Amino acid sequence: MRVAVYGLLLSLLATFAPAPSSAQGVQRIAAIVNDEIISGYDIEQRIRLVMASTKMADTPDNRRRLRGQVLRSLIDEQLQIQAADRFGIAVRDADFDRAFRFIEQQNNVPTGQIDRFLVRAGIPKDALRQQMKAEIAWSKLVRRRISPNVQIGEEEVNEVLDRLRQNAGKPEYRVSEIFLPIDNPELDDEVRRSALRLIEQLQGGAAFSAMARQFSRGATAATGGSVGWVQPGQMATELERALASMSRNEVSQPIRASGGYYILLLHEQRVIARSDPLDATLDLRQLLVTVGADASSADRDAKAAEALRLAADIDGCGDIAARAGAGSIDGYTNLGTLKLSDMPARIRDAVQDLAEGRFSEPIQVDEGWLMLMVCKREAPKSAIPEREAIVQNLTRQRMSMLAQRYMRDLRRDAVVELR
């Protein structure tokens, strides 16, 4: 269910004070979508929601820029609701209740207090419910109509694994997107201008995730445009070329690729399938040869030599455990399994490359001389994802593509009259 869209929105509503609009403007018909009316009032209410969720200032200029974008969103939502109706898909009170409870949890609103919260914020509940209705209905429709047709085969998973192994050492990117489709080639310039207006608003301080939720027409809109980590070959060539030249937290210019225009946000990049050596775990044993607090330098050197002789005389982890059990050596401690990254720097440096069953060089500490033995070493896990994670990712990608095609067909077949 696309309820995550409201988390950021509601956290901002309380400080947002909408400007009044004229009665004539809100009562007029703005568009007719297959005989269903979108009014000026609907547009004004959505503009208020957008401004609240994106931290956009409520100015006449911003309202003017938003109006066309908001109208397109409302038209798409009307088409989604109509499509769900045709298949007998209803959004019931229980669906709204679950969505509102989720909002309360995400925003620390006491249970059952969402109405009071919205009234205090000056946002009509009906405006929020209408947006939620479209999102819930579309989510149900996609699950019913598209999900059963998505099957991921073993060969597809193998291809992804092979590609990841081949790309090992190459960069991958964590990305968010805003997607604006082009259903008619004649609308290319208009869609590009819309993308430029969105970028202008982002540069003015609007939150990318909130703008994606409100205006992106891709399946990732439900998660604020989050695509996640992408590797070479997973995105269109035009998008990969743009990412390669971007810096961290940079927003791209409009990128024309298959189906429409994309606006990308690069969060970070890393190297594919490169494990962190510090994630290795070591099973350690410790031997401490104590030195008195008032010992001279010569005494300390003598104890260091004693530690070395003792280390040379002990043959592996089994031998040291047996001697400690028999009481023939002192200062023995089983440290158990530790991750390299959790160790103090001096200890980590001593054992990181130490062979199993051998003592490290003596390490001087306040109590005397410390030596460490690695009994077992577990290499860090491969950064290549498990098969199940790959299946889930491929399923999401396939459903996203099919949902975009379905939405494109709905727009193409719709009768939309703008007033």
Beta strands, then each sheet from edge to edge (+ up, - down):
strand 1: 29-33
strand 2: 36-39
strand 3: 171-181
strand 4: 226-230
strand 5: 250-251
strand 6: 255-257
strand 7: 260-271
strand 8: 281-290
strand 9: 332-339
strand 10: 363-365
strand 11: 368-378
strand 12: 416-418
sheet 1: 2+ 1- 12+
sheet 2: 4+ 3- 7+ 5-
sheet 3: 4+ 3- 7+ 6-
sheet 4: 9+ 8- 11+ 10-
end
